[in-house]
Amino acid sequence: MKILLVEDEPSVAAFLHQGLTEQDYTVDLAADGLLGLHRAQSTQYDCLILDQMLPGLSGLEVCRQVRAHDPGVPILMLTALGETDDKIRGLDAGADDYLVKPFSFSELLARIRALVRRRTEAPAPAAVLRLADLSLDPATKRVERAGQPVQLTAREFALLEYLLRHQGHVVSRADLLEHVWDLSFDTGSNVIDVYINFLRKKLDKGFEPKLIHTLVGMGYALRING
């Protein structure tokens, strides 16, 4: 499997290159964002690992441009920026996962395996998902509420799709972390609450009935009645 590592800290880059190579991965290195973007757009990779703070071009901008060029390539953001807002910016830029430095190398390997596995698994049938006047089309990525189009980010769309596929059931935070974000973030992070609030503002505000419900201590449910 071929990985592109975009990392400007020589010691970190050397450590990761050696560790990944010992796991039989082929690793290309780029020490700045411009070179990383060029390599990502000129070579087919199985996974990209991006630092967020890079010279030349930020990891966020590299991620955005790579995602526009190749919507399917798995991208892992690896950075020292660990606040919830940092994670949201990385995920909204198109990253599939976000790992904060310092990190466990074994966890990095597990996340890479999960990202690649998700890409290679056969997709589920793309039937339109519905609840009340809400609809989501997995094939066209179109969401509507009461006939009005709703614009969602990639992560908001993935979260809503998972909730719709489990409508009527209580979905725990652990379920969402595992299935929407692949692996667990820091358990103290409120990133899920932030994204649930994003969905509420776009899907429930100004509409009836309210569809997104919080069950304190248990999780969330997408259903007509609270």
N, C-alpha and C positions, 0 to 999 in steps of 0.2 A: 504494500500500500504506500502511496506517495503523499507526503505531507509537505506543505509550505509553512515554514516558521518565520514569522516577521517579528523580530526582537532586536532592540538596539543595545541592550546591556550584554557585553561580550561574555561575562561569566554565566549569566542565565542562558544565553544562546548555546554556549559550549556544553553546559550541563544537560540541557534538553536534547541537543543534537546527539550527544553520546548515549543518553538513556533511550531515546527513541530508536536510534540505530541498533542498539543491543537487543531491541524488541523486533528486529527485522523490518523496520520501517525505512523507506527511502526518504531522506529529509533534505529539502532545499532551504537555504538560509537567505534572508534579506535583512539588512540592518537599518533600513529606512522605509518609509511608507511608499515613496515613489517606485523604488525597486520592487517592493513587495507587490504593488498593484500591477506593474509590468509583468512580473512573473506569473501572477495569478490569472492574468488575461491572456497570456501567451502559452500557458502549459495547463494540461488537465491534471488536477489534483483530487485526491480522495478526501482531503480535509485541510483546512487552513487554521493555523493558530496565530492570532494577532495580538500584539501588545496594543494598548489603547493610546499611550503617549509615545509617538514616534516622530523623529525628525523628517522634514520634507513634506509629509502628508500624514495626518492623524489616522490612528487605527479606525476611528469611526468613519472617516471619509473613505478609507480603503474598503471597509466593509460595505458601505453603501454602493460604491462603484462596482465591486466584485459581485454583489448580489444582483445588481442590474444586468451584469454581463452573464452570470451563471446563477439562476435562481435556486438551483438544487444543491450546490456544493456546501457541505457542512462547514460552519465557521464557529470556532471557539475563541472567545475573547479572554485573554490571559493578562491581567493587569493588577496594579497595586491599588487602583481606585475601587473601593469596596462599598461606598455608600449606595443606598437604594436608588437614588437619582442617577448615579453612574451606571448601575446595572440596567435601569430602564432605558437610558440613552443607548447603551450598547445593544440591547435586544431590539429596540426600535430601529436601529441602524441596519438590522438584518442578521445579527449574530444568533446562532441557535443555542448557545450556552455561554456561561460567564463564570470564570474561575478566578478567585482573588489570590494574589500573592501575599504572603508565602503559602504554598500549597503542597499537598502530598502528591508525589509523582505517581503513586498507584492510583490515586483518584483521577489524575489527569488521564492516565491510560484507560480507566473505566469510562470516562466521559467520551474519549475518542471512539472507543468501541461502540458505545451507545449511539453516538451521532452517525457513524457509518452504518450500523445495523438498521437504524431507522430509515436511512436513504435506500438501502437495498431491499427492505421488506416490500412485499407486494402491497400496493395501495388498496384500501377498502373501497367498495362500490361507492360511487359518487352520487348517491341519491340526495335530493334536496331535503334538508332537515327543517321541520316546522314545529312551532308551538304558538298557539293563538294566532296573532297576526304577524309573528316574527318568522322569517325564513332565512336560511343560509344554504347557499349552493357551493359545495366543496369544489366542484369542477371549475366554475367561473369566478370563485371567490367573491360572490356578490351576496350582500346582506341587506334585507329590507325589513322595516317595521311599519305596519299599516300602509304598505305600498310605497313608502319613502325609502330611498337608498340610504344606507348608513355606511360611512367610511371608517374602516377599522385598520389598525396597524396589523402586521403579521402576527404578533404575539397576542393581541386582543382577539383576532380571528381564531387562532388556535385554542384559546381559552374558551371562547363561546362555542366552538364546535364540540369541544369535549363536554361542556355542560349540556349542550343539546343532545348529544348522544347518550347522556345519562339523565335526561330530564325526568323530573319526578322523584329522583333519588338524592339523598344527601351525599355530597362529595366532600371529602376531607381535604385539608390543606396538603397533607402528605400525598393524596391521590393526584392533586393538581401539580405538585412539585415533580412527582415521578413521571407523569404522563404528558404534561405540557412543557415542562422544562427538562425532561429526561432524567435528571438526577437532582438530589436535594441541594438547595442553597443553604446558607446559614439558617438554622431554625429560628433565629431571632429576627430575621429579615421580614419586613412587612410588604415585600414586593407583590405578593398575591393580593393583599388588601388594596394596594394601589391600583392594580389592574382591574379588580372587581369594581372599584369606584369609577374607573374609566368607562367600563361597560355600562354601569348604571346611568351615567350622565348621557351616554349616547343612545341607549336602548330603552330606558325606563322614564327618563325625565320628559314630561310632557305627554306621556302615553299611559293608557290604562288597558288592561290591568298591569300592575307591576309584576315583573317576571323573575327578577333576581332577588333571592332571599338569603339572609344570613341567619344561621342557627348557631347561637353563641355556644362555644365549646365543642361544636360538632363539625361545622363546615358551611357549605353553601348548597343551595338548591335552585334549579331553574324550573319553575312550575307556575301555574296560574294562580293558585291559592297559597298564601304564605304558610 
